[in-house]
Amino acid sequence: MKSGWGQSVHAGVPVGATLQWGITVLSNQGWAEFVYRSPVQSLIFHTVRQQYYCHSGYGLGNLGGPSWDLEIRRVERTDPIAVYLSPAYIAGHQCNWDTPNMPW
């Protein structure tokens, strides 16, 4: 569950350097906290990290979907990060892809 601050960053409320700083905090310290608080760390596969990175770094507003659903059943992306994290593609898969590369 994101904090109020995390919700505001996800909504794109801060601007400029403040927004970029918020995204960095969500992507790095947020991931570390997610791993620390996870009850079964052995189920945190690379695809979960990819989904988290997609939501925290590029899923501002509803571009990455209204919620951050991290599912272990999702396949690991094999296409380059620049492709699966491209805003044009995020709008289509909302960080919830079904294939290892495009199309999602």
Buried (B, 14 or more C-beta within 10 A) or exposed (E): EBEEEBEBBBEEBBEEEEBEEBBBBBBEEBBEEBEEEEEEEEEBBEBBBBBBBBBBBBBBEEBBBEBBEBEEEBEEBEBEEEEBBBEEBBEEBBBBBEEBEBEB
